[in-house]
Amino acid sequence: MKVAFAVSECVPFAKTGGLADVAGALVKALKKRKADVCLVMPKYKNIDVEKFKLKPLINSLLIPIGGGLQVANVWVGKLDRTINVYFIENEQYFGREELYRTAAGGDYADNAERFIFFSRAVLETLKAVDFQPDVLHCHDWQTGLIPAYLRTIYLLDGFYRHTASVFTIHNIAFQGFFPPEVMSTAGFAWFDFTPDKLEYYGQVNFMKAAITFANVITTVSPTYAKEIQESHELGRGMENVLGGRSEDLYGIVNGIDLAEWNPEKDEYLPKNYTVKSLENKVECKQALFEELGWPVDLTIPVLGMVSRLDPLKGFDLLAQAVHTLMQREIRLVILGRGDSMYEAALTKMAEKFPDRIAVKLDFNEPMAHKIYAGVDMFLMPSRFEPCGLAQMIAMRYGTVPVVHTTGGLADTVVDYSPETKKGNGIAFTEYNCDAFLAAIDRGIALYNDKEQWGKILKNAMAGNFSWEKSVRKYQELYKLAIQKREAFNP
């Protein structure tokens, strides 16, 4: 089976969030299962050509935009030494410091045109390199127009006659709303600007386009698949559109890259360890104390977060809880960037309690590894969480996740019971500060009971977080998408 990925970001080349991790890991997992795969993404300014050994492949590929043409240069590199990655270069669209937005200016004003160009360039690049996919797997709103193109402008293109489209929703909060004028920029006919196709409350919604036209729709956990159909808050206005495609919507939990996230071989850790040598994890905790400049006391539980600083990630709860938390004998370390309000508030708290709170306003991969290994509990009080990778990484590192039961957190974290000694984390169901604090207090009590703590750590590390099970489900859905595409063929 030939599968092409269309993504706006992918590790190790460019990343703003979990989409990049998932794209990189899933395409490698498919390759290991003998799929013929490639990946297409933008060539952003910050992608290091020399580091990744990129080579120019195609010059001046002409891409229709509005009534004219734009030029795409195509570069090629390798993922995992075996997978072709095609990079779409256009200085006007992708020669910028950031991928989608700047902290000062917000979203780029021409994001619609940028990703219309990219979507058309994906389709033209695959033709130019003669990779005729059985399935074109598109991810999030930036590639949402591709399934629509396959069913409209490219409907009679023989190259794509047997190509099915699969669209994955990684986070429905970001949908790609744009004014109706982008219909002309994208090249769609105005008779497709209807509520059952591309129109959405007088605008064009890129994610809605994908949900409407894709042969199969997936999202990143079974619980999230239900939530986004049943709740307006979580469905973000797409709940009725998704309800109309409910028979074609599937939830598959993400895996993590076990080679990258492996405490036994992690090069960023001062001491490697396994479930049989958890005493070595204590050395990681001590090293973290020292790096953060805290007086070393290894009897104190350390709480950590590695996250975008955003109210959707539960930072509103943390802001409410932090003063009360400082009445507990704990330490707290936070790594991430995001909302300036939370950056300022957390920085102020760290200045007030320098020996108890550390805040690193950064996206720092080595530091992230050190936190996963060095803390005792990992906080994920997300208001909603489509899947979440951090809780799985934490458990792999023998760190207990404290989570709000939503989306993928509900599917991967089982609340620990001291009576049965079953469960791999600590969960709370009501989204409020009291419930969050109560969950942390339960964690502290378990931490102080060494027998119970040892059991929950072993339960956490026993979990299977690989892509093996999930990738098989994707392959089954690819076959289903092909069947649906063949049934549709004119």
Wavefront OBJ file of the C-alpha trace (Angstrom):
o trace
v 0.000 0.000 0.000
v 1.279 3.462 -0.927
v 0.550 6.188 1.636
v 1.457 9.862 1.345
v 1.362 12.117 4.396
v 0.508 15.805 3.996
v 1.490 17.674 7.160
v 2.390 21.212 8.138
v 5.034 20.062 10.631
v 6.987 16.928 11.486
v 9.817 16.045 13.847
v 12.725 16.430 13.617
v 12.363 19.123 10.940
v 9.804 21.553 12.407
v 7.575 21.426 15.461
v 5.127 23.554 17.408
v 3.147 20.755 19.064
v 2.072 17.132 19.191
v 1.113 17.008 15.505
v 4.804 16.997 14.589
v 5.558 14.124 16.985
v 2.649 12.054 15.729
v 3.417 12.608 12.051
v 7.048 11.591 12.458
v 6.313 8.539 14.581
v 3.314 7.248 12.614
v 4.985 7.411 9.216
v 7.980 5.487 10.626
v 5.664 2.880 12.161
v 3.946 2.411 8.807
v 7.299 1.950 7.096
v 8.229 -0.759 9.589
v 5.035 -2.574 8.608
v 6.173 -2.551 4.974
v 3.972 0.297 3.739
v 5.408 2.390 0.905
v 5.297 5.857 2.477
v 6.415 9.408 1.836
v 5.724 12.737 3.508
v 5.208 16.258 2.135
v 5.634 19.399 4.259
v 6.607 23.073 3.849
v 10.274 24.039 3.778
v 10.249 26.622 6.533
v 13.062 29.107 6.990
v 14.276 27.486 10.205
v 14.748 23.999 8.677
v 18.502 23.382 8.566
v 19.373 22.217 5.047
v 22.878 21.055 5.967
v 21.908 19.332 9.201
v 19.181 17.303 7.499
v 21.117 16.876 4.247
v 18.317 18.229 2.069
v 18.851 18.262 -1.669
v 17.065 20.262 -4.390
v 14.884 17.984 -6.500
v 12.498 20.037 -8.666
v 12.796 23.679 -9.695
v 9.898 25.966 -10.580
v 6.922 23.670 -10.180
v 3.940 25.861 -11.125
v 1.081 25.957 -8.607
v -2.295 27.561 -9.473
v -3.292 30.253 -6.964
v -6.305 32.435 -7.711
v -6.065 33.514 -11.328
v -2.304 33.118 -11.503
v 0.592 30.804 -10.757
v 3.065 30.576 -7.913
v 6.371 28.725 -8.027
v 7.278 25.833 -5.752
v 10.772 24.427 -5.527
v 10.854 20.900 -4.143
v 13.634 19.585 -1.926
v 14.022 16.045 -0.682
v 15.378 14.641 2.559
v 15.143 11.449 4.542
v 13.286 10.532 7.709
v 14.748 7.565 9.550
v 17.182 7.171 6.614
v 14.565 5.407 4.456
v 11.476 7.626 4.075
v 11.401 10.347 1.438
v 10.310 13.724 2.763
v 9.462 16.311 0.119
v 9.809 19.934 1.201
v 7.814 22.640 -0.600
v 9.866 25.813 -0.873
v 8.419 29.247 -1.545
v 10.131 32.200 0.087
v 7.007 34.391 0.046
v 4.964 31.864 2.012
v 7.450 29.953 4.145
v 10.533 32.161 4.483
v 9.482 33.371 7.934
v 10.741 33.000 11.474
v 7.662 31.124 12.718
v 5.340 28.499 11.230
v 1.857 29.993 11.681
v 1.990 33.106 13.819
v 4.143 35.451 15.851
v 3.805 36.228 19.538
v 3.433 39.934 18.827
v 1.281 39.868 15.707
v -0.788 36.715 16.080
v -1.709 34.543 13.090
v -0.163 35.479 9.768
v -2.725 37.440 7.769
v -2.160 35.329 4.655
v -2.398 31.896 6.298
v -5.282 30.956 4.013
v -3.226 31.624 0.890
v -0.131 29.987 2.385
v -1.888 26.688 2.993
v -3.982 26.809 -0.165
v -0.633 26.989 -1.944
v 0.756 24.150 0.151
v -2.298 21.930 -0.448
v -2.138 22.392 -4.213
v 1.646 21.934 -4.093
v 1.247 18.590 -2.295
v -0.942 17.281 -5.099
v 1.333 18.597 -7.837
v 4.504 17.370 -6.112
v 3.240 13.807 -5.791
v 2.537 13.836 -9.523
v 5.948 15.325 -10.290
v 7.805 12.650 -8.283
v 5.443 9.936 -9.587
v 4.283 8.803 -6.152
v 0.709 7.697 -6.830
v -0.813 7.121 -3.392
v -3.529 4.666 -2.521
v -4.178 6.900 0.491
v -3.415 10.558 1.057
v -3.382 11.081 4.814
v -3.963 14.738 5.729
v -3.536 16.289 9.165
v -5.327 19.277 10.736
v -6.756 22.364 9.064
v -3.579 23.322 7.200
v -4.179 20.364 4.847
v -7.972 20.357 5.128
v -8.570 21.445 1.537
v -6.804 18.421 0.037
v -9.747 16.008 0.504
v -11.985 18.690 -1.032
v -9.631 19.088 -4.008
v -9.672 15.326 -4.607
v -13.470 15.409 -4.840
v -13.716 18.596 -6.948
v -10.895 20.056 -9.031
v -8.919 16.776 -9.158
v -11.977 14.539 -9.459
v -11.253 13.597 -13.070
v -7.468 13.637 -12.749
v -6.434 10.119 -13.692
v -3.412 10.219 -11.391
v -5.700 10.411 -8.339
v -8.572 8.305 -9.678
v -7.985 5.594 -7.053
v -6.605 7.776 -4.233
v -8.578 7.771 -0.994
v -8.313 10.565 1.565
v -8.014 10.172 5.324
v -8.150 13.256 7.516
v -6.963 13.324 11.129
v -8.188 15.924 13.627
v -5.401 16.511 16.127
v -7.071 19.488 17.801
v -10.479 20.718 16.707
v -9.934 24.060 18.438
v -7.922 25.183 15.408
v -10.091 25.011 12.286
v -8.919 27.573 9.744
v -11.741 30.131 9.356
v -11.372 32.481 6.398
v -13.564 34.898 4.418
v -15.480 33.622 1.374
v -13.053 35.298 -1.021
v -10.621 32.413 -0.483
v -12.937 30.311 -2.674
v -11.470 32.133 -5.664
v -7.919 31.942 -4.300
v -8.327 28.191 -3.843
v -9.845 27.758 -7.286
v -13.151 26.252 -6.121
v -16.355 26.835 -8.024
v -18.872 29.041 -6.255
v -21.557 26.363 -6.548
v -19.568 24.456 -3.901
v -19.993 27.359 -1.465
v -23.005 25.746 0.223
v -23.659 24.584 3.803
v -23.351 20.930 2.815
v -19.915 21.548 1.263
v -17.489 24.435 1.826
v -19.592 27.218 3.353
v -19.719 27.581 7.122
v -21.707 30.533 8.507
v -20.696 32.717 5.589
v -17.033 31.717 5.735
v -14.778 28.972 4.441
v -13.688 26.567 7.145
v -10.731 24.399 6.098
v -11.388 21.718 8.718
v -15.066 21.512 7.804
v -14.021 21.025 4.175
v -11.964 17.998 5.184
v -14.693 16.542 7.404
v -17.181 16.922 4.559
v -15.062 15.460 1.761
v -12.621 12.955 3.321
v -13.390 9.287 2.830
v -12.504 8.521 6.447
v -12.015 10.875 9.402
v -9.936 10.022 12.435
v -9.072 11.720 15.667
v -6.522 10.889 18.280
v -8.498 9.024 20.938
v -11.860 7.215 21.202
v -13.078 9.455 24.028
v -12.226 12.603 22.084
v -14.118 11.234 19.072
v -17.224 11.042 21.259
v -16.664 14.370 23.013
v -16.364 16.417 19.820
v -19.697 15.048 18.589
v -21.621 15.425 21.846
v -20.417 18.723 23.291
v -20.493 22.201 21.765
v -17.665 23.257 24.071
v -15.433 20.428 22.857
v -16.794 20.186 19.309
v -16.181 23.914 18.753
v -19.136 24.191 16.392
v -18.207 21.085 14.390
v -20.335 18.715 16.473
v -23.237 18.635 14.013
v -20.966 18.318 10.986
v -19.165 15.442 12.680
v -22.466 13.898 13.704
v -23.382 13.734 10.049
v -20.217 11.735 9.397
v -20.316 9.669 12.600
v -20.153 6.352 10.717
v -16.886 7.483 9.122
v -15.282 8.935 12.280
v -12.847 6.829 14.310
v -10.721 7.497 17.376
v -7.243 5.962 17.566
v -4.951 6.695 20.501
v -1.518 7.964 19.522
v 1.614 6.146 20.504
v 5.004 7.601 21.381
v 8.385 7.045 19.800
v 9.887 4.461 22.153
v 13.376 5.009 20.763
v 13.278 8.730 21.539
v 11.557 8.339 24.904
v 13.488 5.561 26.608
v 14.853 6.075 30.138
v 17.126 3.057 29.659
v 19.088 4.785 26.865
v 18.162 8.477 27.077
v 21.353 10.442 26.445
v 20.011 13.516 28.221
v 19.786 11.781 31.598
v 22.615 11.709 34.147
v 21.690 8.106 34.955
v 19.684 5.648 32.889
v 17.222 3.262 34.473
v 14.491 0.677 33.936
v 11.598 -0.572 36.020
v 14.128 -2.946 37.664
v 16.543 -0.152 38.555
v 14.284 2.655 39.738
v 16.855 3.597 42.334
v 18.746 5.259 39.473
v 15.774 7.568 38.889
v 16.664 9.182 42.231
v 19.947 10.365 40.698
v 17.937 12.059 37.937
v 15.897 13.795 40.634
v 19.023 14.954 42.430
v 20.533 16.280 39.198
v 17.314 18.207 38.510
v 17.446 19.807 41.989
v 21.020 20.869 41.327
v 20.340 22.205 37.826
v 17.395 24.265 39.095
v 19.435 25.647 41.984
v 17.242 24.186 44.692
v 18.643 22.951 48.028
v 18.714 19.184 47.559
v 16.135 17.254 49.602
v 15.163 14.046 47.856
v 12.406 13.247 50.359
v 10.256 16.062 48.944
v 7.880 15.215 46.063
v 8.568 17.171 42.885
v 5.752 18.093 40.485
v 6.447 18.932 36.860
v 4.791 20.243 33.715
v 6.069 20.387 30.139
v 3.397 22.183 28.175
v 2.181 25.103 26.152
v 1.059 27.718 28.683
v -2.598 27.902 27.777
v -5.884 27.809 29.710
v -6.886 24.757 27.654
v -3.935 22.965 29.264
v -5.294 23.706 32.726
v -3.109 26.659 33.607
v -6.169 28.487 34.864
v -6.487 25.749 37.516
v -2.789 25.896 38.309
v -2.942 29.674 38.701
v -5.772 29.247 41.215
v -4.035 26.382 43.034
v -0.438 27.543 43.212
v -0.713 29.601 46.410
v -2.350 26.670 48.198
v 0.252 24.295 46.779
v 2.976 26.386 48.354
v 1.522 25.389 51.735
v 2.492 21.786 50.895
v 6.040 20.493 51.160
v 6.541 20.147 47.405
v 8.628 21.502 44.556
v 7.235 22.569 41.167
v 9.021 22.914 37.823
v 7.344 24.144 34.621
v 8.795 24.178 31.119
v 7.023 25.844 28.208
v 5.953 29.019 26.435
v 2.543 30.427 25.696
v -0.005 32.918 26.997
v 1.807 36.035 28.211
v -0.551 36.297 31.175
v 0.512 32.876 32.465
v 4.156 33.493 31.624
v 4.081 36.634 33.757
v 2.115 35.077 36.624
v 4.297 31.978 36.846
v 7.494 34.010 36.607
v 6.273 36.177 39.480
v 5.545 33.078 41.582
v 8.982 31.653 40.828
v 10.566 34.925 41.959
v 8.525 34.799 45.172
v 9.423 31.153 45.891
v 12.831 30.654 44.199
v 13.671 27.553 46.251
v 10.316 25.904 45.515
v 9.176 26.889 42.013
v 11.221 26.911 38.819
v 9.793 28.242 35.553
v 11.634 27.830 32.270
v 9.972 29.841 29.484
v 11.401 27.793 26.673
v 10.920 24.831 24.356
v 13.985 22.882 25.426
v 14.192 19.220 24.432
v 17.045 18.187 26.786
v 15.342 19.923 29.714
v 12.052 18.199 28.901
v 13.736 14.795 29.154
v 15.316 15.752 32.474
v 11.946 16.837 33.883
v 10.150 13.667 32.795
v 12.822 11.605 34.545
v 13.520 13.838 37.530
v 10.052 14.669 38.853
v 7.751 12.401 40.825
v 4.399 13.572 39.478
v 3.502 15.068 36.118
v 0.580 17.509 36.061
v -1.893 17.518 33.154
v -5.052 19.268 34.389
v -6.173 19.957 30.800
v -9.648 21.350 30.243
v -9.677 19.066 27.231
v -6.942 16.964 25.656
v -7.479 15.264 22.280
v -4.899 12.607 23.087
v -1.860 13.873 24.920
v 1.600 12.374 24.644
v 3.104 13.781 27.833
v 1.170 11.466 30.155
v 2.461 8.434 28.232
v 6.014 9.742 28.236
v 5.763 10.417 31.975
v 4.574 6.892 32.696
v 7.354 5.415 30.568
v 9.793 7.351 32.763
v 8.234 6.108 36.014
v 6.591 9.446 36.737
v 2.976 9.446 37.928
v 0.569 11.527 35.810
v -2.087 13.628 37.568
v -4.776 14.244 34.958
v -8.248 15.566 34.324
v -10.315 12.752 32.775
v -10.932 14.048 29.287
v -10.079 12.876 25.781
v -6.968 10.763 25.508
v -6.184 11.261 29.186
v -9.305 9.276 30.006
v -8.234 6.557 27.552
v -4.679 6.138 28.840
v -4.656 6.942 32.571
v -6.457 4.683 35.055
v -6.980 6.159 38.519
v -4.929 4.228 41.069
v -6.740 2.332 43.818
v -4.759 1.630 47.019
v -7.176 -1.201 47.772
v -6.738 -3.130 44.529
v -3.302 -1.696 43.701
v -4.460 -1.267 40.119
v -4.128 1.908 38.092
v -1.269 3.853 36.551
v -1.981 7.454 37.570
v -4.183 9.858 39.484
v -7.311 11.238 37.841
v -9.966 13.794 38.753
v -13.279 14.228 36.954
v -14.633 17.655 37.961
v -12.800 20.532 36.299
v -12.220 22.827 39.265
v -9.419 23.876 41.571
v -10.621 21.850 44.572
v -10.686 18.612 42.570
v -7.240 19.353 41.163
v -5.782 20.016 44.612
v -7.439 16.895 46.020
v -5.818 14.813 43.261
v -2.392 16.258 44.071
v -2.946 15.573 47.776
v -3.808 11.945 46.942
v -0.557 11.791 45.021
v 1.413 13.187 47.931
v -0.173 10.623 50.277
v 0.759 7.797 47.894
v 4.285 9.186 47.573
v 4.671 9.002 51.353
v 3.580 5.333 51.328
v 6.609 3.706 49.730
v 4.889 0.368 49.109
v 1.964 1.967 47.282
v 4.256 4.361 45.437
v 6.440 1.533 44.238
v 3.393 -0.279 42.906
v 1.960 2.675 40.997
v 5.379 3.359 39.427
v 5.635 -0.211 38.212
v 2.072 -0.099 36.884
v 2.867 3.084 34.986
v 6.047 1.706 33.446
v 4.322 -1.545 32.455
v 2.095 0.258 29.948
v 2.483 -0.355 26.215
v 2.735 3.070 24.593
v 4.168 1.968 21.254
v 2.584 2.641 17.865
v 2.255 -1.078 17.161
v -1.436 -1.441 17.990
v -2.436 1.983 16.669
v -0.647 1.615 13.338
v -2.530 -1.614 12.635
v -5.783 0.273 13.183
v -4.665 2.985 10.766
v -3.881 0.382 8.139
v -7.353 -1.128 8.568
v -8.877 2.326 8.118
v -6.771 2.933 5.017
v -8.296 -0.192 3.477
v -11.764 1.017 4.450
v -11.077 4.450 2.938
v -9.999 2.811 -0.318
v -13.220 0.798 -0.398
v -15.246 3.961 0.116
v -13.280 5.766 -2.588
v -13.811 2.954 -5.067
v -17.551 2.950 -4.324
v -17.607 6.674 -5.080
v -15.672 6.524 -8.376
v -17.707 7.994 -11.251
l 1 2 3 4 5 6 7 8 9 10 11 12 13 14 15 16 17 18 19 20 21 22 23 24 25 26 27 28 29 30 31 32 33 34 35 36 37 38 39 40 41 42 43 44 45 46 47 48 49 50 51 52 53 54 55 56 57 58 59 60 61 62 63 64 65 66 67 68 69 70 71 72 73 74 75 76 77 78 79 80 81 82 83 84 85 86 87 88 89 90 91 92 93 94 95 96 97 98 99 100 101 102 103 104 105 106 107 108 109 110 111 112 113 114 115 116 117 118 119 120 121 122 123 124 125 126 127 128 129 130 131 132 133 134 135 136 137 138 139 140 141 142 143 144 145 146 147 148 149 150 151 152 153 154 155 156 157 158 159 160 161 162 163 164 165 166 167 168 169 170 171 172 173 174 175 176 177 178 179 180 181 182 183 184 185 186 187 188 189 190 191 192 193 194 195 196 197 198 199 200 201 202 203 204 205 206 207 208 209 210 211 212 213 214 215 216 217 218 219 220 221 222 223 224 225 226 227 228 229 230 231 232 233 234 235 236 237 238 239 240 241 242 243 244 245 246 247 248 249 250 251 252 253 254 255 256 257 258 259 260 261 262 263 264 265 266 267 268 269 270 271 272 273 274 275 276 277 278 279 280 281 282 283 284 285 286 287 288 289 290 291 292 293 294 295 296 297 298 299 300 301 302 303 304 305 306 307 308 309 310 311 312 313 314 315 316 317 318 319 320 321 322 323 324 325 326 327 328 329 330 331 332 333 334 335 336 337 338 339 340 341 342 343 344 345 346 347 348 349 350 351 352 353 354 355 356 357 358 359 360 361 362 363 364 365 366 367 368 369 370 371 372 373 374 375 376 377 378 379 380 381 382 383 384 385 386 387 388 389 390 391 392 393 394 395 396 397 398 399 400 401 402 403 404 405 406 407 408 409 410 411 412 413 414 415 416 417 418 419 420 421 422 423 424 425 426 427 428 429 430 431 432 433 434 435 436 437 438 439 440 441 442 443 444 445 446 447 448 449 450 451 452 453 454 455 456 457 458 459 460 461 462 463 464 465 466 467 468 469 470 471 472 473 474 475 476 477 478 479 480 481 482 483 484 485 486 487 488 489 490
